[in-house]
Amino acid sequence: MTSVLHEPPNYLEKITEVYIFASVDSGGEGIIGQTVHMMGRDVFMPFVCADKARMEDLKPLAKQIARDSKRMVKLIRLSVREELEEYGK
């Protein structure tokens, strides 16, 4: 398998919060997202982001998923940072 590395510059000085869109059903909560076709296969892209602008971009899609699935969808902000490990340099 060949990996393709896309390296746009990072623009957040430090990630201090993460936004998650989660559906709710009788089993609890689960992160929603969409499937996109990348590099010859379908890949699930979860609706998780680290800035308000991207969160606002995902809101209409999350609302549409809630309507289509007839499930509750919550927007959750997590804001406690704990660095567990580092890899690389």
N, CA, C and O atoms as CSV, one atom per row, in Angstrom:
chain,resi,resn,atom,element,x,y,z
A,1,MET,N,N,0.837,-1.178,0.000
A,1,MET,CA,C,0.000,0.000,0.000
A,1,MET,C,C,0.883,1.242,0.000
A,1,MET,O,O,1.860,1.317,0.744
A,2,THR,N,N,0.541,2.196,-0.820
A,2,THR,CA,C,1.286,3.440,-0.915
A,2,THR,C,C,0.539,4.533,-0.168
A,2,THR,O,O,-0.671,4.681,-0.333
A,3,SER,N,N,1.244,5.296,0.646
A,3,SER,CA,C,0.645,6.422,1.355
A,3,SER,C,C,0.981,7.709,0.634
A,3,SER,O,O,2.088,7.882,0.126
A,4,VAL,N,N,0.024,8.600,0.596
A,4,VAL,CA,C,0.231,9.926,0.026
A,4,VAL,C,C,0.165,10.918,1.165
A,4,VAL,O,O,-0.836,10.979,1.878
A,5,LEU,N,N,1.215,11.692,1.345
A,5,LEU,CA,C,1.279,12.653,2.441
A,5,LEU,C,C,0.937,14.038,1.927
A,5,LEU,O,O,1.598,14.565,1.032
A,6,HIS,N,N,-0.104,14.620,2.505
A,6,HIS,CA,C,-0.521,15.978,2.164
A,6,HIS,C,C,-0.142,16.848,3.349
A,6,HIS,O,O,-0.643,16.637,4.454
A,7,GLU,N,N,0.734,17.821,3.141
A,7,GLU,CA,C,1.267,18.600,4.249
A,7,GLU,C,C,0.941,20.086,4.169
A,7,GLU,O,O,1.843,20.903,3.987
A,8,PRO,N,N,-0.342,20.451,4.302
A,8,PRO,CA,C,-0.620,21.885,4.380
A,8,PRO,C,C,-0.092,22.414,5.711
A,8,PRO,O,O,0.001,21.653,6.674
A,9,PRO,N,N,0.251,23.682,5.786
A,9,PRO,CA,C,0.769,24.205,7.053
A,9,PRO,C,C,-0.314,24.198,8.133
A,9,PRO,O,O,-1.485,24.455,7.856
A,10,ASN,N,N,0.092,23.903,9.354
A,10,ASN,CA,C,-0.830,23.977,10.486
A,10,ASN,C,C,-1.138,25.436,10.769
A,10,ASN,O,O,-0.284,26.302,10.579
A,11,TYR,N,N,-2.350,25.714,11.221
A,11,TYR,CA,C,-2.732,27.111,11.462
A,11,TYR,C,C,-3.199,27.367,12.892
A,11,TYR,O,O,-3.430,28.519,13.259
A,12,LEU,N,N,-3.342,26.326,13.704
A,12,LEU,CA,C,-3.706,26.525,15.105
A,12,LEU,C,C,-2.430,26.479,15.938
A,12,LEU,O,O,-1.676,25.509,15.867
A,13,GLU,N,N,-2.188,27.513,16.719
A,13,GLU,CA,C,-0.974,27.531,17.540
A,13,GLU,C,C,-0.930,26.318,18.459
A,13,GLU,O,O,0.102,25.661,18.590
A,14,LYS,N,N,-2.065,26.030,19.093
A,14,LYS,CA,C,-2.184,24.871,19.969
A,14,LYS,C,C,-3.648,24.460,19.977
A,14,LYS,O,O,-4.528,25.314,20.084
A,15,ILE,N,N,-3.916,23.180,19.866
A,15,ILE,CA,C,-5.293,22.709,19.909
A,15,ILE,C,C,-5.722,22.655,21.371
A,15,ILE,O,O,-5.171,21.895,22.167
A,16,THR,N,N,-6.709,23.469,21.705
A,16,THR,CA,C,-7.172,23.555,23.099
A,16,THR,C,C,-8.583,23.022,23.281
A,16,THR,O,O,-9.042,22.855,24.411
A,17,GLU,N,N,-9.274,22.755,22.182
A,17,GLU,CA,C,-10.609,22.185,22.269
A,17,GLU,C,C,-10.890,21.393,20.996
A,17,GLU,O,O,-10.301,21.643,19.945
A,18,VAL,N,N,-11.788,20.450,21.116
A,18,VAL,CA,C,-12.187,19.617,19.991
A,18,VAL,C,C,-13.706,19.570,19.985
A,18,VAL,O,O,-14.337,19.413,21.030
A,19,TYR,N,N,-14.284,19.706,18.802
A,19,TYR,CA,C,-15.729,19.621,18.627
A,19,TYR,C,C,-16.062,18.272,17.999
A,19,TYR,O,O,-15.391,17.819,17.072
A,20,ILE,N,N,-17.108,17.642,18.519
A,20,ILE,CA,C,-17.542,16.338,18.044
A,20,ILE,C,C,-19.045,16.399,17.797
A,20,ILE,O,O,-19.794,16.941,18.610
A,21,PHE,N,N,-19.477,15.843,16.681
A,21,PHE,CA,C,-20.902,15.688,16.422
A,21,PHE,C,C,-21.235,14.221,16.681
A,21,PHE,O,O,-20.669,13.331,16.046
A,22,ALA,N,N,-22.154,13.970,17.615
A,22,ALA,CA,C,-22.484,12.602,18.010
A,22,ALA,C,C,-23.981,12.356,17.912
A,22,ALA,O,O,-24.788,13.207,18.287
A,23,SER,N,N,-24.343,11.182,17.402
A,23,SER,CA,C,-25.741,10.779,17.389
A,23,SER,C,C,-26.044,10.050,18.697
A,23,SER,O,O,-25.151,9.523,19.360
A,24,VAL,N,N,-27.328,10.035,19.046
A,24,VAL,CA,C,-27.769,9.386,20.276
A,24,VAL,C,C,-28.853,8.375,19.926
A,24,VAL,O,O,-29.811,8.697,19.223
A,25,ASP,N,N,-28.695,7.146,20.423
A,25,ASP,CA,C,-29.742,6.141,20.283
A,25,ASP,C,C,-29.795,5.320,21.563
A,25,ASP,O,O,-29.161,5.685,22.554
A,26,SER,N,N,-30.529,4.233,21.561
A,26,SER,CA,C,-30.701,3.443,22.780
A,26,SER,C,C,-29.388,2.848,23.287
A,26,SER,O,O,-29.284,2.503,24.464
A,27,GLY,N,N,-28.385,2.725,22.415
A,27,GLY,CA,C,-27.093,2.185,22.829
A,27,GLY,C,C,-26.138,3.223,23.381
A,27,GLY,O,O,-25.083,2.871,23.908
A,28,GLY,N,N,-26.492,4.515,23.267
A,28,GLY,CA,C,-25.630,5.582,23.750
A,28,GLY,C,C,-25.286,6.567,22.645
A,28,GLY,O,O,-26.127,6.892,21.807
A,29,GLU,N,N,-24.039,7.041,22.648
A,29,GLU,CA,C,-23.590,8.045,21.681
A,29,GLU,C,C,-22.552,7.444,20.742
A,29,GLU,O,O,-21.814,6.526,21.099
A,30,GLY,N,N,-22.519,7.993,19.524
A,30,GLY,CA,C,-21.520,7.593,18.544
A,30,GLY,C,C,-21.211,8.766,17.641
A,30,GLY,O,O,-22.101,9.551,17.316
A,31,ILE,N,N,-19.968,8.893,17.235
A,31,ILE,CA,C,-19.555,10.000,16.378
A,31,ILE,C,C,-20.110,9.797,14.975
A,31,ILE,O,O,-19.984,8.718,14.396
A,32,ILE,N,N,-20.731,10.853,14.432
A,32,ILE,CA,C,-21.250,10.779,13.076
A,32,ILE,C,C,-20.189,11.274,12.101
A,32,ILE,O,O,-19.182,11.854,12.507
A,33,GLY,N,N,-20.419,11.045,10.837
A,33,GLY,CA,C,-19.505,11.505,9.800
A,33,GLY,C,C,-20.058,11.130,8.453
A,33,GLY,O,O,-21.251,10.865,8.307
A,34,GLN,N,N,-19.190,11.108,7.474
A,34,GLN,CA,C,-19.609,10.714,6.139
A,34,GLN,C,C,-18.524,9.876,5.501
A,34,GLN,O,O,-17.352,9.953,5.870
A,35,THR,N,N,-18.936,9.076,4.540
A,35,THR,CA,C,-17.992,8.255,3.806
A,35,THR,C,C,-17.574,9.021,2.554
A,35,THR,O,O,-18.418,9.538,1.821
A,36,VAL,N,N,-16.277,9.090,2.318
A,36,VAL,CA,C,-15.745,9.740,1.125
A,36,VAL,C,C,-14.857,8.734,0.394
A,36,VAL,O,O,-14.254,7.853,1.006
A,37,HIS,N,N,-14.793,8.885,-0.909
A,37,HIS,CA,C,-13.957,7.999,-1.715
A,37,HIS,C,C,-12.569,8.629,-1.838
A,37,HIS,O,O,-12.419,9.707,-2.413
A,38,MET,N,N,-11.560,7.951,-1.296
A,38,MET,CA,C,-10.181,8.454,-1.317
A,38,MET,C,C,-9.234,7.328,-1.699
A,38,MET,O,O,-9.346,6.211,-1.194
A,39,MET,N,N,-8.316,7.625,-2.580
A,39,MET,CA,C,-7.267,6.684,-2.955
A,39,MET,C,C,-7.828,5.311,-3.312
A,39,MET,O,O,-7.268,4.280,-2.937
A,40,GLY,N,N,-8.944,5.313,-4.042
A,40,GLY,CA,C,-9.496,4.065,-4.535
A,40,GLY,C,C,-10.372,3.287,-3.574
A,40,GLY,O,O,-10.763,2.158,-3.872
A,41,ARG,N,N,-10.687,3.871,-2.424
A,41,ARG,CA,C,-11.552,3.144,-1.484
A,41,ARG,C,C,-12.416,4.124,-0.695
A,41,ARG,O,O,-12.125,5.318,-0.632
A,42,ASP,N,N,-13.471,3.602,-0.101
A,42,ASP,CA,C,-14.339,4.415,0.734
A,42,ASP,C,C,-13.765,4.505,2.139
A,42,ASP,O,O,-13.382,3.494,2.726
A,43,VAL,N,N,-13.706,5.717,2.675
A,43,VAL,CA,C,-13.130,5.973,3.998
A,43,VAL,C,C,-14.140,6.767,4.818
A,43,VAL,O,O,-14.717,7.736,4.323
A,44,PHE,N,N,-14.358,6.363,6.066
A,44,PHE,CA,C,-15.254,7.097,6.964
A,44,PHE,C,C,-14.501,8.298,7.535
A,44,PHE,O,O,-13.429,8.146,8.120
A,45,MET,N,N,-15.065,9.478,7.363
A,45,MET,CA,C,-14.473,10.709,7.887
A,45,MET,C,C,-15.366,11.208,9.027
A,45,MET,O,O,-16.448,11.736,8.773
A,46,PRO,N,N,-14.927,11.049,10.272
A,46,PRO,CA,C,-15.752,11.475,11.404
A,46,PRO,C,C,-15.853,12.992,11.486
A,46,PRO,O,O,-14.934,13.709,11.090
A,47,PHE,N,N,-16.969,13.468,12.000
A,47,PHE,CA,C,-17.173,14.903,12.192
A,47,PHE,C,C,-16.544,15.314,13.522
A,47,PHE,O,O,-17.225,15.456,14.537
A,48,VAL,N,N,-15.236,15.498,13.485
A,48,VAL,CA,C,-14.434,15.932,14.633
A,48,VAL,C,C,-13.539,17.041,14.121
A,48,VAL,O,O,-12.913,16.892,13.071
A,49,CYS,N,N,-13.465,18.150,14.838
A,49,CYS,CA,C,-12.638,19.262,14.383
A,49,CYS,C,C,-12.108,20.041,15.577
A,49,CYS,O,O,-12.581,19.880,16.702
A,50,ALA,N,N,-11.110,20.896,15.312
A,50,ALA,CA,C,-10.432,21.607,16.391
A,50,ALA,C,C,-10.548,23.120,16.286
A,50,ALA,O,O,-9.826,23.845,16.970
A,51,ASP,N,N,-11.439,23.600,15.444
A,51,ASP,CA,C,-11.613,25.053,15.371
A,51,ASP,C,C,-13.070,25.371,15.042
A,51,ASP,O,O,-13.777,24.567,14.436
A,52,LYS,N,N,-13.495,26.553,15.452
A,52,LYS,CA,C,-14.895,26.954,15.306
A,52,LYS,C,C,-15.313,27.087,13.848
A,52,LYS,O,O,-16.451,26.768,13.504
A,53,ALA,N,N,-14.427,27.544,12.996
A,53,ALA,CA,C,-14.770,27.716,11.584
A,53,ALA,C,C,-15.143,26.370,10.952
A,53,ALA,O,O,-16.158,26.270,10.262
A,54,ARG,N,N,-14.343,25.360,11.179
A,54,ARG,CA,C,-14.640,24.023,10.634
A,54,ARG,C,C,-15.909,23.468,11.265
A,54,ARG,O,O,-16.703,22.820,10.583
A,55,MET,N,N,-16.114,23.712,12.566
A,55,MET,CA,C,-17.320,23.260,13.247
A,55,MET,C,C,-18.553,23.861,12.581
A,55,MET,O,O,-19.544,23.167,12.355
A,56,GLU,N,N,-18.487,25.149,12.268
A,56,GLU,CA,C,-19.611,25.812,11.596
A,56,GLU,C,C,-19.846,25.219,10.206
A,56,GLU,O,O,-20.990,25.120,9.761
A,57,ASP,N,N,-18.764,24.824,9.515
A,57,ASP,CA,C,-18.893,24.188,8.206
A,57,ASP,C,C,-19.621,22.843,8.301
A,57,ASP,O,O,-20.381,22.482,7.402
A,58,LEU,N,N,-19.388,22.107,9.387
A,58,LEU,CA,C,-19.975,20.780,9.552
A,58,LEU,C,C,-21.418,20.813,10.064
A,58,LEU,O,O,-22.153,19.840,9.891
A,59,LYS,N,N,-21.830,21.910,10.687
A,59,LYS,CA,C,-23.170,21.995,11.278
A,59,LYS,C,C,-24.296,21.649,10.298
A,59,LYS,O,O,-25.151,20.830,10.635
A,60,PRO,N,N,-24.328,22.238,9.104
A,60,PRO,CA,C,-25.423,21.893,8.186
A,60,PRO,C,C,-25.455,20.406,7.824
A,60,PRO,O,O,-26.531,19.825,7.680
A,61,LEU,N,N,-24.289,19.798,7.678
A,61,LEU,CA,C,-24.229,18.370,7.368
A,61,LEU,C,C,-24.748,17.540,8.537
A,61,LEU,O,O,-25.473,16.566,8.337
A,62,ALA,N,N,-24.375,17.929,9.764
A,62,ALA,CA,C,-24.842,17.220,10.958
A,62,ALA,C,C,-26.358,17.343,11.096
A,62,ALA,O,O,-27.029,16.372,11.446
A,63,LYS,N,N,-26.894,18.516,10.826
A,63,LYS,CA,C,-28.343,18.719,10.899
A,63,LYS,C,C,-29.061,17.868,9.857
A,63,LYS,O,O,-30.130,17.322,10.128
A,64,GLN,N,N,-28.479,17.754,8.671
A,64,GLN,CA,C,-29.077,16.922,7.625
A,64,GLN,C,C,-29.060,15.450,8.025
A,64,GLN,O,O,-30.032,14.732,7.790
A,65,ILE,N,N,-27.965,14.999,8.625
A,65,ILE,CA,C,-27.884,13.616,9.101
A,65,ILE,C,C,-28.943,13.374,10.170
A,65,ILE,O,O,-29.570,12.315,10.178
A,66,ALA,N,N,-29.156,14.327,11.068
A,66,ALA,CA,C,-30.190,14.191,12.103
A,66,ALA,C,C,-31.569,14.051,11.458
A,66,ALA,O,O,-32.362,13.200,11.861
A,67,ARG,N,N,-31.851,14.881,10.465
A,67,ARG,CA,C,-33.152,14.804,9.773
A,67,ARG,C,C,-33.309,13.468,9.056
A,67,ARG,O,O,-34.338,12.804,9.187
A,68,ASP,N,N,-32.285,13.076,8.297
A,68,ASP,CA,C,-32.374,11.854,7.495
A,68,ASP,C,C,-32.457,10.592,8.354
A,68,ASP,O,O,-33.176,9.651,8.015
A,69,SER,N,N,-31.726,10.576,9.455
A,69,SER,CA,C,-31.680,9.384,10.307
A,69,SER,C,C,-32.754,9.385,11.385
A,69,SER,O,O,-32.974,8.372,12.048
A,70,LYS,N,N,-33.430,10.531,11.563
A,70,LYS,CA,C,-34.443,10.699,12.619
A,70,LYS,C,C,-33.859,10.383,13.999
A,70,LYS,O,O,-34.518,9.787,14.852
A,71,ARG,N,N,-32.607,10.798,14.190
A,71,ARG,CA,C,-31.921,10.632,15.475
A,71,ARG,C,C,-31.519,11.993,16.010
A,71,ARG,O,O,-31.367,12.957,15.261
A,72,MET,N,N,-31.353,12.049,17.311
A,72,MET,CA,C,-30.805,13.235,17.958
A,72,MET,C,C,-29.324,13.296,17.630
A,72,MET,O,O,-28.622,12.289,17.723
A,73,VAL,N,N,-28.849,14.466,17.249
A,73,VAL,CA,C,-27.418,14.689,17.051
A,73,VAL,C,C,-27.009,15.828,17.968
A,73,VAL,O,O,-27.635,16.887,17.981
A,74,LYS,N,N,-25.950,15.598,18.735
A,74,LYS,CA,C,-25.435,16.601,19.667
A,74,LYS,C,C,-24.114,17.155,19.159
A,74,LYS,O,O,-23.314,16.446,18.549
A,75,LEU,N,N,-23.904,18.440,19.425
A,75,LEU,CA,C,-22.594,19.058,19.204
A,75,LEU,C,C,-21.925,19.122,20.567
A,75,LEU,O,O,-22.450,19.743,21.492
A,76,ILE,N,N,-20.774,18.486,20.693
A,76,ILE,CA,C,-20.061,18.373,21.968
A,76,ILE,C,C,-18.705,19.062,21.840
A,76,ILE,O,O,-18.002,18.886,20.846
A,77,ARG,N,N,-18.348,19.845,22.852
A,77,ARG,CA,C,-17.024,20.470,22.889
A,77,ARG,C,C,-16.249,19.847,24.042
A,77,ARG,O,O,-16.710,19.856,25.183
A,78,LEU,N,N,-15.085,19.314,23.746
A,78,LEU,CA,C,-14.178,18.767,24.761
A,78,LEU,C,C,-13.014,19.735,24.883
A,78,LEU,O,O,-12.446,20.162,23.878
A,79,SER,N,N,-12.652,20.086,26.135
A,79,SER,CA,C,-11.642,21.140,26.285
A,79,SER,C,C,-10.581,20.850,27.343
A,79,SER,O,O,-9.924,21.775,27.821
A,80,VAL,N,N,-10.407,19.615,27.708
A,80,VAL,CA,C,-9.315,19.264,28.615
A,80,VAL,C,C,-8.240,18.579,27.785
A,80,VAL,O,O,-8.497,17.558,27.146
A,81,ARG,N,N,-7.055,19.133,27.796
A,81,ARG,CA,C,-5.961,18.599,26.975
A,81,ARG,C,C,-5.012,17.791,27.853
A,81,ARG,O,O,-4.601,18.242,28.922
A,82,GLU,N,N,-4.675,16.604,27.391
A,82,GLU,CA,C,-3.691,15.753,28.050
A,82,GLU,C,C,-2.848,15.103,26.951
A,82,GLU,O,O,-3.344,14.283,26.179
A,83,GLU,N,N,-1.585,15.476,26.892
A,83,GLU,CA,C,-0.704,14.890,25.895
A,83,GLU,C,C,-0.210,13.547,26.413
A,83,GLU,O,O,0.438,13.484,27.458
A,84,LEU,N,N,-0.509,12.485,25.696
A,84,LEU,CA,C,-0.187,11.133,26.154
A,84,LEU,C,C,1.159,10.624,25.634
A,84,LEU,O,O,1.923,10.013,26.382
A,85,GLU,N,N,1.452,10.875,24.354
A,85,GLU,CA,C,2.695,10.414,23.751
A,85,GLU,C,C,3.087,11.338,22.612
A,85,GLU,O,O,2.273,12.140,22.155
A,86,GLU,N,N,4.305,11.235,22.156
A,86,GLU,CA,C,4.778,11.950,20.977
A,86,GLU,C,C,5.461,10.962,20.049
A,86,GLU,O,O,6.091,10.005,20.499
A,87,TYR,N,N,5.332,11.201,18.749
A,87,TYR,CA,C,5.973,10.342,17.752
A,87,TYR,C,C,6.727,11.218,16.767
A,87,TYR,O,O,6.286,12.328,16.471
A,88,GLY,N,N,7.833,10.753,16.263
A,88,GLY,CA,C,8.590,11.519,15.266
A,88,GLY,C,C,9.718,12.283,15.896
A,88,GLY,O,O,10.323,11.844,16.874
A,89,LYS,N,N,9.998,13.450,15.313
A,89,LYS,CA,C,11.156,14.276,15.692
A,89,LYS,C,C,11.376,14.371,17.166
A,89,LYS,O,O,12.314,15.034,17.608
